[in-house]
Amino acid sequence: MTTTAPHRLPAGMDPFRPENLADPYPYYAQLRALGPATYLPERDAWFVATYDSVSQVLRNYREFVSGLGSSYHRVAESGFRFPFIDNDPPEHTRIRRSVQGHFGKGPMAELATAVRADIAQLAEAALATGTVDVVTALAQPIPDLTIARVTGIPSPGTQRMAAWADAAFHVVGPEPDPAHLQLIMESLGWLGNEGLTGMPAHCLGRMMMEQGGDNGLLAAEGTERLFAIASIWVAGVDTTNSLISNMIHAFTLFPEQWEILRADPSLIPAAVEEVLRWDSPVRVFVRRTLEDVELQGVTIPADSDVCALFPAANRDPDAFDDADTFDITAPRAKMHLAFGASIHLCLGAPVARLEAATLLEHLVERVVRFEAAGEARRGISRTVRNFAALPTRFVTT
Ligand code: HEM
């Protein structure tokens, strides 16, 4: 196979520029058109944006490694190694096996009863009010309550949890604000004290801290156990917050899709997947090369940072017909990559799916349509595409 020269991006084509973060999809289309992998000298980083190139980077985990760090900053610079995302096999396999069984069908069925009750209460309160900010009424509290049930770590309060989770995704992106680092230290301090001591006798968090999960996590002298539980605790909050807001936003923009769902609620699981594809919560995770690697005809040199742009892959017209159209009935030949793929596929995907589907089940019976009730504002996170405010009217008659 011939190797083509990589396309060098001008500075304006930085995915982390505010205008590209605010309206990323036209930018992603330009990036995909430039080839499977592009290089931005200003950041000394590579970007992959087509479905096939993102997929290949995630699946080819021996050449595109996570062990040097899967965030924008390398482990060597930040000093943080998160046990799931920042390890390669065999370490990653050991750590993942220590908890994987707790995210299977049985535990999810048990979790569903509690999640249904929590969501019913929050959704009824929102419906009674009529017009709410979806972010504070649903998108922040649902993951806060759910992650407490998954881990056993009591909620530190929805606002505090939302701020910590937002900060956690800020610091794994470029140019983090020192205030965010401060929040991370505060959250770890709280977790190591009130969080852990507040856990009930039988829960995942206690099992991980006291026994190393299903006998996989290294014993207490290091930080592996604490960071493993912290990873689960924090990874499921800002991401699911984004999914819930993106979902209500999509159905507000496309009321005919909501009509279709109301007429046939069996489409709920497909609707959740279509939201994940059409407006994916996670913007980017990173891999590093140890040697020169050829990616669809482009040679990526050894020791490169390779940023996988998940939402760009999910709008690739070569993978999805009518990729820019939000259509909950469209047969999608390929699976979206919103939860990643291969060995690092999101551990909490069944939890996030449960939360989103349960909310739709509740709303589909009562809400006729959603209407924008003020200015929707996106958050400023460079890693998660969330909302800062999403004022919405829930029309019930
Ligand atoms: C809509 C919600 C969510 C989205 C979009 C999402 C997205 C992702 C993505 C893209 C990855 C792959 C990272 C990589 O390849 O480097 C990932 C990994 C992970 N996610 Fe999620 N996530 C969500 C919810 C959750 C929840 C609810 C939890 C916990 C209960 C969770 C825990 C994790 C963990 C522990 C990993 C690391 C897995 C590994 O490296 O083996 N996530 N997630």
Residues whose N, C-alpha, C, O or C-beta is under 5 A from the ligand:
A	BS01	HEM	S70 F84 I85 S231 I232 A235 G236 T239 T240 L243 P281 V282 F285 L337 A338 F339 G340 I343 H344 L345 C346 L347 G348 A349 V351 A352
